[in-house]
């Protein structure tokens, strides 16, 4: 089976207008696209307006396809490294910028495509600056 995901990386703000009156009104903190984080207003780099970022749940033997769009500005490049995934036959999908792939420059996209061949809980993260991580299971 091919499991395809569309991810958009962009700058976002914790406690943005999407949060209305959060944290003073707890129900506002539960609104879609409201990211409370540690309760302070700050800029963050985020995928699909989720913190932590999106998870991937697939079965062993599935093909994972992640279409990553980098909407970051000011020359903020990115790449995604997949921990615990042996990239047999697809070393260029390992996501280590300037080592196994060119970094994804702003306003461009890259398609990761590889086989889910290692069962278990794994995690992904960027190899660029302070971008954060998430785990996924298959």
C-alpha positions as MATLAB code, in Angstrom:
seq = 'XXXXXXXXXXXXXXXXXXXXXXXXXXXXXXXXXXXXXXXXXXXXXXXXXXXXXXXXXXXXXXXXXXXXXXXXXXXXXXXXXXXXXXXXXXXXXXXXXXXXXXXXXXXXXXXXXXXXXXXXXXXXXXXXXXXXXXXXXX';
ca = [
       0.000    0.000    0.000;
       1.180    3.560   -0.694;
       0.560    5.936    2.225;
       0.872    9.575    1.142;
       1.123   12.626    3.383;
       1.217   16.330    2.524;
       3.251   18.436    4.930;
       3.689   22.210    4.917;
       6.520   23.760    6.909;
       5.992   27.387    7.904;
       6.591   29.977   10.588;
       3.770   30.258   13.114;
       3.178   31.873   16.472;
       2.223   30.284   19.743;
      -0.829   31.885   21.348;
      -1.739   33.406   17.967;
      -5.113   34.951   17.117;
      -6.355   31.395   16.535;
      -6.206   31.033   20.347;
      -8.642   33.890   21.047;
      -8.444   34.329   24.843;
      -6.218   31.355   25.681;
      -4.806   30.758   28.320;
      -7.289   32.871   30.314;
     -10.196   30.899   28.834;
      -9.207   27.215   28.693;
     -11.808   26.277   26.057;
     -10.148   28.758   23.674;
      -6.915   26.783   24.058;
      -8.687   23.795   22.471;
      -9.489   25.669   19.250;
      -8.117   24.341   15.963;
      -4.698   25.849   15.124;
      -4.223   27.175   18.665;
      -0.772   26.199   19.891;
      -0.241   26.947   23.563;
       3.277   25.423   23.780;
       4.862   26.668   27.024;
       2.418   29.560   27.441;
       4.613   32.303   26.016;
       4.175   34.058   22.702;
       6.974   33.191   20.300;
       7.634   32.275   16.686;
       7.994   28.598   15.924;
       8.698   26.520   12.843;
       5.868   24.060   12.441;
       4.482   21.431   10.063;
       0.756   21.505    9.270;
       0.162   23.847   12.235;
       0.696   20.939   14.639;
       2.885   20.707   17.710;
       4.201   18.123   17.932;
       4.225   17.652   14.172;
       2.186   15.090   12.254;
       2.600   11.380   12.859;
       2.758    8.622   10.290;
       1.110    5.271   10.958;
       1.644    2.592    8.343;
       2.154   -1.152    8.074;
       5.446   -2.909    7.482;
       6.022   -3.133    3.749;
       4.011   -0.005    2.900;
       5.546    2.735    0.803;
       5.705    6.040    2.661;
       5.375    9.187    0.548;
       5.785   12.565    2.259;
       5.352   15.657    0.091;
       7.111   18.415    2.039;
       6.523   22.041    1.054;
       8.920   24.544    2.611;
       7.097   27.868    3.050;
       9.865   29.263    5.245;
      11.365   32.572    4.182;
      14.788   34.168    4.584;
      16.818   31.221    3.291;
      15.567   28.796    5.970;
      16.310   25.448    4.429;
      15.087   22.127    5.740;
      15.302   18.369    5.345;
      13.703   15.502    7.242;
      15.757   12.687    8.755;
      13.958    9.449    9.601;
      15.451    7.807   12.708;
      15.452    4.026   12.777;
      14.659    3.665    9.083;
      17.420    1.886    7.166;
      17.273    3.484    3.759;
      18.279    0.370    1.825;
      18.115    1.311   -1.830;
      17.012    4.888   -1.054;
      19.964    6.562    0.732;
      19.009    9.916   -0.825;
      15.807    9.845    1.279;
      17.750    9.852    4.572;
      17.263   13.606    4.910;
      20.656   14.748    6.118;
      21.124   18.053    4.294;
      24.389   18.381    2.344;
      25.191   14.720    3.081;
      22.431   12.506    1.631;
      20.287   15.208    0.003;
      20.313   18.865   -0.930;
      18.396   20.951    1.619;
      14.896   21.998    0.584;
      15.095   25.719   -0.080;
      12.241   28.120    0.768;
       9.149   28.092   -1.438;
      10.011   24.694   -2.961;
       8.962   21.142   -2.225;
      10.521   17.702   -2.040;
       8.967   14.257   -2.124;
      10.296   11.639    0.281;
       9.474    8.098   -0.878;
      10.739    5.014    0.928;
       9.727    1.609    2.198;
       8.502    1.045    5.760;
      10.806   -1.895    6.348;
      11.665   -1.533   10.042;
       8.681   -2.195   12.377;
       8.483   -0.264   15.627;
       8.187    3.268   16.902;
      10.491    5.689   15.138;
      10.823    9.443   14.980;
      11.650   12.103   12.468;
      13.290   15.478   12.798;
      14.833   18.182   10.720;
      18.561   18.418   10.249;
      18.248   22.197    9.949;
      18.439   24.533   12.918;
      15.855   24.414   15.677;
      13.050   22.596   13.851;
      11.361   20.034   16.110;
      10.553   16.302   16.006;
       7.707   13.810   16.303;
       7.408   10.037   16.431;
       5.581    7.683   14.133;
       4.665    4.007   14.290;
       4.376    1.217   11.760;
];
